Every structure is written in structure tokens, then in C-alpha cells.
Amino acid sequence: MTVLVMAKAPVPGLVKTRLAVDLGDQAAAELAAAALLDTIEATRASGATGLLALAGDLTDAVGGDQIAAALTGWRVMPQRGRGFAERLVAAHADAGEGVVVQVGMDTPQLTGSILRDAAAALVECDAVLGPALDGGWWVLARRDPRVVEALAGVAMSTPTTGEATAAALARAGHRVSRTALLRDVDTLDDARAVAALAPDTRFARAWRSTPAATR
């Protein structure tokens, strides 16, 4: 099993822009860095091989040295493509055949067991989707990278992305199963809720250091 993480380098001003409106660019980037480190740790806990598809450069990122050290033993490759859907298809093609569980960096509450459950659900289907509370999805698992080609025309980051993704996969003839519902971190309310749910994560510690945590 491989866990493919689609992530942006946590550079101030370029990540978590919705959070940055309330917290500022630096604090938002610190939260993003913490979330990415938590995701890397969950991948290790799952026993999977780690593969990072990265947009941007860690040399300019908050916590870049720490993130680079945490990625020891991982394969790191640049994202390629124009829109996010195109980059997803390309990253899965680069990941190759076999069980691949693809996530982002917006769910620091991930655990190794949650990732293993997503992979296990592939037994009787072609793709596994994990719905997100905002209407998107947080995980896509598959065996064959060609399955993900069905996503090329799906609009990402909308309240209906999850259902649109499932429908596109079904239209392409793929059997789709669902796994756990998780909450992505995009807003202050999301950050507060996820930090409370997983208080021992790096993300939660970073959240508690922001002024917003005491409001």
C-alpha cells in the first residue's frame, strides 16, 4: 500500500488563504505545516510507503527543514498539470499500479488505522471515496491509476465535489465504495473543531498558539 499525499509547500501567503484572512499569512502557514507533518506521521503509522506530490518548494516553507527530515524514505515528486483535477490524474499516473490511498494535507486528525480502512475497502470495488463534511472528499483509494482519469472534468473545491466525483467514477463504469466522513480544515470553525477532536496532534498545538483559539 502507498499513501499519496497531495500537498502545497506551506509558504506564507500561498496556503490556507481562507484561514489567513482571520489569522494572517504566517499563522495560517504554521497550521498548514503542522497538518502536513501530522499527515506524514499518520502515513508512517499505517505502515504504507509514502509518496508526496508537492506544489511549491520546501526551502521557502514554514518548517521546511522539519518537513524534509520527516520525509526521509519517501518519494517526493512535483505536481504537474494546470487545474487540481489534472494534477490528481497526473499524480496517480506517476504513482503507478497497486493499492494507492490518496489524501491531502487538510485532515490532520488522520490515523494509520483510518488509512488502512480506506485501503481495505478496495476489496469489492474499484475506488473508495471518503466524503468530507463540506461536500468534497478527503481520500480516494484505487488499485489502477486509470480509474482516476474519470476525474479530469470534475470541478474541485465546491460543495458538490464529492457527489460529482462519485458520479464521474460511476459513469466510467467503476464500482465505488465510501469510507469514513472527515472534516477538512478550511475555516476557523474547521480548525477549532479538528483541534478539539485530535488535541494531541501538531495541528492542535499550533492552533492553541493562535489568538483565535481563545476567542
N, C-alpha and C positions, 0 to 999 in steps of 0.2 A: 504494500500500500504506500502511495505517495500522497502527501498533503501539499497541494499547490496553493501558495499564498499570493494573492494579487494585492500589491501594496504600493503606496506612494512613499517616497522618502519624506520623513517628517520635517520639512523645511518650513519655517515660519512664513505665513502668507500664502502657502500653496496647499496646505492640508487643513481639514476641519474648518472650512471657511464659515460655516454656519455657527459653529461654536465661537470662532474668533470674533464675531460681531459683538458677543457679550463678554468674552474673556480676554480678547487680544490675541494677536498672532502668536506670540511666544508661548503663552499658556496652552493654546489650542495645539500647537506643535508638540509640547511636552506630553499632553494627553495622548496624541497620536503615537508618539514614540513608545509610551508605556503600553498602549494597546498592542502595538506590533510585537513588543517583547513578550507580552503575555501570550500572544498567538504562537510565537516561536516556541515558547515553553510548553504550551498545550500540544503542539505537534510532536515535540520530543517525548512527552508523556504518553502519547498514543502509540509510540514505537514505530512510527512511519518514517520514511525517507522524506526530508524536507526539500522543497523547491520553491524559491522565491522569484516571482516575476515582478520586477521593480521598475517603477516610473520615477525618474529623477536620480539624484546622486547622494549617497550617504555621507560624502565628505562635507556637504553643505547642511546636513540634517542635525536636528537636536538629538543628542545621544548617539550620533553616528558611529563612534568608536565602540560603544557598548553593543549596539545592534550588530555591527560587523563581527565582533567577538562571539556573540550569541549564534551567529550563522556558521560557525565552524562546522564543517562536514556537510553543509548544504550546497546545493547547486543554485547559483544566482544568475538570472538572465534578465536582460532588459525587456520591458513590454514593447510590443510593436503593433502598429495599426493606428487608425485615426480615432474612431469612437471607441467607447469602452466595450461594446459588443464585439467589435472587430478584434480588439486586444484579447478578449476572452477566448475567442476561437483560435487565435494565433498561439496563445499560451498553452492551451490544451494540445494543439498540434505539436508544439515543442516538447511537451511533457511525454508524449508518446503513448503507447498501448499499456494496458494494465489498469488496476484499480487506482483512480486518482480522485481525491476528495479536495475540491477547490473551495477556498474561503477567502474572505478579505481581511482587513485589519480593523473592522468596526465591531467585533464581538469579543472583547477581552475576557468575557465570562466563559469562553470555551474551555472544555476539559478534554483530556485524552479520550475518556470514555464516550463523550458526545461525538468526537470524530470517528471513533471505531464503530459506533452505532450507525453513522451515516454510511460507512463502507459496507457494513453487514447487510444493510437494507438492499444492496445491489443483487442479492441472491436471486430474486424473482423479477427483476426489472432491468431496464437499460439505463435509467437515470434516476437519481434521487435528488429531490429538492427540499431544502429546509426553508419554510416560509419565515419571513421577518414581520415584526409587528407593524411596520409602516407600509406593508403591502408589497415589499420587494422579496428578495430571498437572500439568505446568508451562506448557503452551501449548495454546491452542485457536485454530485459524485457520478462517476461513469467508469466504464471499462475501455470503451472505444472512443478516441478523441473525435471521430467524425460525428458522433452524436451531438456535439456542441455546435456544429455548423448550423444547426437549426436556429440558433440564437442570433444569427447575423443581422436579422432585420428587426429584432426586438428593441423597443425603446427602454433604456435603463434609467434607474433612479426616478421612477414615477410611482404613484400609489397603486398602480395595476401591473407593475413589472412582474410580480410573482405569478399571477394568473396568466399573463401574456406569455411568459416563458414556458409554463406548463403546457399551454395550448400549442405553442410552436413546436415543442417536442412531440406532442401527441399527433399533430398534423404530419410530422415527418415519419410517423409510424413507430415511435419509440414508446415503450411502456415506462410510466413514471410513477414513482412512489414518493411519499412525503416522510420527512423526519421531523425532529423537534422544532417547535416555534421558538425563535430567539428575538431579542430586541437589539437592533443596530444602534450605535451611538452616533447621532447626528446633531442633536439639540441638547440644551441644558437639562431638560426633563429626562432625556435618554441617559445622559451622563450620570445624573443623580440616581436614577433607578438602577442602572447597571452597577454602579459603585456600591450601592446598598446590597445588591444581590450577590456580589462577589467581593466582599470587603478586604480580602487578603491579597488581591491582585495588585500589580504595579499600577494599573489604571486607577484603582480605588485610592491608593495612596497619593497619586498625582492629583486626583480630583479633590481630595481633602485639603490639599495645599492651596487651592484656589479660593479667592474671596467668595465666589458663588456658592461654595459648599456650606457656608454658614448663613446664607440668606433664608 
